[in-house]
C-alpha cells in the first residue's frame, strides 16, 4: 500500500476514534464511528485475497447495521425528548437499541458471530487493530450510556465470558482463537463498568498490552494455526520461551499482569453483593485458561514431525522492529506488583 494512503487511513482511524471520544452529541458520535469504520475497510481488503474481501464485506455489513440502529435510536430519542445529548437518554426504547447496537459493534455475545469469521480473514496486523483500537470508541460510548439498562449489560457481559471460553476450546486457527479471547475479555469489561468505569479502563489497557504482544509474537513466527506453532523454536527460540508467559498472563494467572484486572473485577463484584455472578465469571476464566495452556504446550513442549524447511531466522539479520514487542511483553508480564499504584491512577 502507498505510504501516503496508509498514513491517511491511519489518520482517519485516529480522527474517528477521537471524534467519538470528544462528542457529547449523538450525531457527532455516529460520524466518528462511521469515519472509523470507513478508514479500516481498505486496510482489511488491501491483500485482495478472497477471504480478506469476504471478511471486509461481513465487517462492513455488520457495522452498517449497528450504525443504522444508532442513528435510528438517537433520532427516536431526539423526537421524544427534543435533545441529541448523550446525557438525556431517559427513554428506555432508544437507550436499549443503542446499547444493542454498540454491543454489536464490539462483538459482545450473543451478537458475536461476525467477530471470529472476520478476524479469520485478516492478516495479523489488521487483526490487531480490529481487536484493540476498534473497540475504544464503542466502549467509550457504552460507558456514557450504561446506567439505564444494567440487567441487559450484565446479560451481555456474562454471555460473552462464557461464549468466549467455550468457543475457543475446539479452535485450531489462531485468529479465531484470539477472536474468542477478545469476546471473553470484552465480557469482563462490560460486567464491571456499571459499578466501576475506571476499572473498565484499567482492564482495557491491560488487555491491549497482552493482546498486542500475542499478535506480534504470532506475526514474527508467521503462525496462523496451532500446528505451525511447533516450528517456533527453530525460528525465534528466545521469543518462543517468552510466549507461554504472555499467553498465561492473557489467561489471568498470577503473578503475571493479566491477574490484576480479573482479581480487581472479582473483588468489586463481591463488594457489590454479587458473589454468584463473580463465581460464574471466575469459572468461565478456566475455560479460557485451557486453550491458552494448549497454545503454550504446543509452542514449548512439542516438536514438528517434519523438518523445518525455511531459514533459521534467528541466525539472520532481523527485518522487524523488536522495541514495541519488548515493551508490550514487559507490560504484559511484570505489572502485577505495581497494582496499588496503577489502581490509584485509574481511581476517580
N, C-alpha and C positions, 0 to 999 in steps of 0.2 A: 504494500500500500504506500502511496505517495506520502512523504513525511508531512507535507502541508495539510493534506487531507486528514491524516491521523491526528495532527495537532488540533485541527478544527473540531474533529469529532470528540476528542478528549476534553477540549474546552467546553463544548456543548454539554457533555456529561456533567462536568462540574457546575456549569451555569444552571442546568435544570435542577440539580440537587440543591444548590444554594437558593434558587428561587423558591423551591418548595419549603426549605427551612425558614426563610425570611418572611414568608407570606402569612398574613392573618385573614386573607380574603380567599374564599374557595375558588374563585375563577383564576386567581394568580397561582394557587397551589396546583390546580388542574393543568395550567400552562406549563409549570415547572415539571410535572410528571410526564407530560407529552414531549417536551424537549428532551428529557432524559431517555424516554423510550425510542424516539426517532434517532437519537445520536448513537445508540448501541446497535441498532439494526444493521448498519453497514459493517460494523466490526464483527458481528456474528456471521454474516454471509460473505466475508472477504475471501474465503478459500474456494468458493464456488463448488464445493462438494455437495452432492445431492442431500446428504444427511444434514449438512450445515444449512442449506436452503430450507429443508423441511423444519429444522429446529427454529430458524428465524421466522418462518411463517406461523408456526404454532405460538411462538412468543408474541408476535405481533397481534394475532387474533385474540389471545388471552388478555394482553394489556389493553387492547382496544375495547374489549367488553368491560373490563374494570374501569377504564376511563369514562366510558359512556355511562356506567352506573353512577360514578362520582358526579358527573355533570348533571345527570337527571336528579340525583338526590339533593344536590346543592340548589338546583333550580326549584325543586319542590319545597325545600326549606325556606328559600327566599320568597316564594309565593305565599307561604303560610305566615311567616314571621316578618317579612319585609326587610330581612337582613341577610347579607352574604358572609358575615363574620363567623369564624370558627367557634368563637365563644358563645354564639347564640344557637347552638344545636340543642334545642329543647324538645323538638318533636321526635317521637320515637321512630316513626317510619323512615324518614330520610336519614336519621342517625344510624339506624340498623343497616340500611342499604349502603351507606358509606363505609361502615365497619366491614361489611362483607366484601365490598369492592377492594378495600385496602388489604384485607386478608388474602384475597385472590392475587393481588399484585406481589405479595411477598411469599406466596406459596404455602399458606397455613393449611393443614388438614381440616376438613375433608375437601378443600379446594386446591389440593397439591398436585393433582395428577399430571399437570403440564411440566412441572419442575424437573423430574428425572429425565423425561423424554427430551426436553430442550437442552439440558446440560450434556446429555449423552452425544448430541450432535455438534458440540462446540469443541474448539481446542482449549487447552488448559488455561491459557492466559485470559481468553474471553470468559471462560467459565469462572475464573477467579473474580472478575469484575461483576459478573452476574450474581455470584454468591455473596459478595460483600458490599460493593458500592451501591448496587441497585436496590439494596434493602434499606438504605439510610432514609431516603425521603418518605416512602410509605410508612416506615416505622415511626418517624418523627410526627407525621400526621396522625397516626393511631394514638400516640401518647397524648396528643392535644384533645382527642375526642373521647378518650376512654371512660370517663365517669358515668356515661349514660347507660351502658349495657355490660355490666361486669359479668353476668351469667354467660352471655354469648361468648365473650372473650375467654372466659375460663374454659368453656367447652372447646373452643378452637385451640387453646394452648395445650390442654390435656390430650386432645386428639392428636396434635402434632407430635408431642413427645412419644406417644405410643406408636403412631404410624411411622415416625422416623426411625424408631427402634426395630419394629417388626419388618418394615420394608427393606432395610439394609441387610437382613440376615442371609438372604439367598442370592445376593448380587455378586457377580464376578467382574463387572465393569466398574472401574474406579470412579468414573464421573457420576454414574448413577448412585454409587455408594456415598459419594460426597454430597449429592443432592439430598439424599435421605438424612445425612448428618446435618445439613443445613435446616431441613424441616424440623428436626428434633430440637436443635438449638433455638430456632425461632419460637418454638413452643415454650421453652423455658423463659424466654424474654417476655412473651405475651402473658404468661401466667403471673408474672411479678409486677408488671408496670402499673396495675391498678392499685398496688399497695406501696411501691417504691420506684418511681420513674428513674431516679439516679442509679439504682441497682440495675435497671434495664440497660442504661447507658454503659455501665461498667461491664456487664455481660457482653454487650455488643462489641466493645473494644477488645475484650479477651478473645472473643470468637474470631474477630478479624485477624488478630495476630496468629492464632493457631491455624486457621484455615489457609491464610496466606502462605505460611511455612509449608503446610502439607501440599498445596498446589505446586509450589516452587520445587519441592523435592521430587514430585512425580514428573514435573516438566523437565528437570535436569536428567532424570533417569529415562525419560521418554517412555513412561509406563502408562498404559491405558487399561490394562486388565490385571487381575491378581496374578495370573500365571507369569506375566513379564516381570513381576517384582522379584522373582527368584534369580534373575540375572543381575540384580542391582550391585552385588558385591564386586563383580568384575568391572563395573562402570565407575562407581564412586564409593569406595569402601568406608571412608570416614562419614560421609553423608548417610550411608545406609546404617551405620551404627547409631547415628543421631535420630533417624527416622522413627524407630519404635518409641523413643521418649516423647517425641512430638505427638504421635498418634495416641499414646496413653494419656497425655495431657489433654488432648481433644476429648478423650473419654471421661476425663474428670477424676483421675486417680491422684491421691496425694503422694508425694509432696510437690506436685507439679502445678503450674499456673492454672490449668483447667479446673482444679478442685476448688479454687477460690469462689467463682460465681455460683457454682452448684451448692457449695456449703452455705453461702450467704442467702441464697434463694430459699433453700430448705429451712434455714433458721427463721427467715422472715415469714414464711408460710406458717410455721409452727407458732410464732408470736401472734399471728392474726387469727388463731383458733382454728386452723385447717390442717390438723395432723393427718387426716385420711388423704387429702389431696397431696400433702408432702410425701406421704408413704408411696402412693401410686407413682408420683413423679420420680422418686428415688429408684423405685423398681424398674421404671422404664429406662433409666440410665444403664441398667445391667444389660439390656438388650443391645444398646449401642456399644457397650464395652466388649461384647462378644465379637462383633465384626472388626472393631479396632484391634483387638488382640489377634484376630485371624490375619489381618494385614501385617502386624508386627512379626508374627510367626513365619509368614511366607517370606518376608524380607530378610530375616536374620537366621532362621533355622532350617531353611530348605535350599537345595541346590538344583539348578535347572538340569533336567535329564539330557539336554543337548548342549554341545559345546557352543559357547558364545562366539558368533562369527564376526561381530563388529569390532571396532578398535577399542583397545583398553584406554578409555578416555582419561583415566587418572594419570596416565603417563604423558599425555599430550598437553599442549598449552590450552588453558581454559578459554572458551569463547563466550562466556557468560559472566555477568557481574555477580559476585558472591556476597557483597556487602548487604544488600537487602535481605537475602536469605539468612545471613548470620544474625542480623538484628532481629528478624522475625523468630528464629529458633530460640534466641536468648529470651525474648519476651514471652514466648510460648511455654517456656520451661522453668524459669527462675524467679517468677514474681510472687510466689506464694508467701515468702517471709515478709514481703512488703505490704501485706493485706491491710493492716491498720492505717498506714499512711495513704494507700490508694483509696480505701473506703472514705477517708476524711476528705479527699479531693472531690469525690462524687456526692458527698452528703449535702443536703440543701442548706 
